[in-house]
Amino acid sequence: MIKEIQSKSLLRKHNKVDSWFLARYGMNLYRGCQHNCAYCDGRAEGYYVDGEFGEDIAVKVNAPSLLRRELDPRRKRVPLKKGFIMLGGGVGDSYQPAELKYKLTQQILEILFAENWPVHILTKSTAVKRDLDIIKKINEKTRAIVSFSLSSVDDHLCTIFEPGVPTATARLETISFFKDNGIACGIYLMPVIPFISDTPDMISAVMQKARDHKVDFLVFGGMTIKPGRQREHYMKILNNTFPELVDKYEKLYLNDKWGSAAGDYYIRIHQLFSSLVLEFKIPPRMPQPLFQNFLAQDDQVIVILEHIDYLLKLQGIKSNYGYAAYQLLKLAEPLTSIKHRLNRIKGVGDKIARVINEILETGTASLYQDLISKYTSTV
Ligand code: SF4
């Protein structure tokens, strides 16, 4: 059932620009998702989506007027920070079937274009093609990135685990469509499905397709299954389709409240990912040219430190860069005002302070460029 609602607010400010999606702000135009993916954590109780997640959709029909108001600088005591506005993820895909009727995403994109905001769209739907014109206009003015999430490139598996969305093949074709139109595209290979799409062959198949379709980056992540509605729904589908795996899941997901897998599962799949992504030479994080100039200076420092941290860890090297980034987030003053005492901040030290100063002075760091160059194809 579709229910039209008047929401009180729209823009969600993130505590920090996350280094996966590069989003400063996000929004949900819909609550509930007709795509109804088996593993979707939007149906977990913690997100407070009422009703049957895949069928009962709340539509924020006043979203465009809310956004105009929330972006209006005259209404702000503290100006909004620079950064990408993310459309997608959360508790409902912005291009689920309801969008074809309500066109909220399209109206939001028009507003973001008028107000000069860069946009990152994450979807599983090919319906995003409808908005090519406005996406191109945003990209010419600031930046628009269109990313797709996949759990595999096996179309049969898609029909089981992502019953309401076009097949992986159709999503990959949509990537080519946007690339041909000059729009940068990423793949979020999230989540890989334990014992099904987390194998070397399955991950290699995604990477090969990513290369074939010239994606700009590929971000990887494992599955979480939170106890309650999410777990019940997923296990019901698993029991109907792969009953032989039910015991293995019971042992892997031990009802941790965050839904995390037990033991070293995530370490193992990341080790596998790290060797494959190096072989296929696909950047495992959004490359800097795509976000350069679109973040506030301190946010850019944090993102680059987190990217360095991730790239080092992918190569099996111990890193303090993530911890240093975490400590910088607690500071009230701008980094440029404390350049000479950065090394005294907990977790930073001389070496990381030099990297931070290099980023502040040049916009990047040679260590970062060296690390990311390993994932850049010269072909
Ligand atoms: S498309 Fe995204 S939000 Fe919608 S059901 Fe699938 S995982 Fe959840």
Residues whose N, C-alpha, C, O or C-beta is under 5 A from the ligand:
A	BS01	SF4	C33 H35 N36 C37 C40 G42 G89 G90 V91 G92 D93 K124
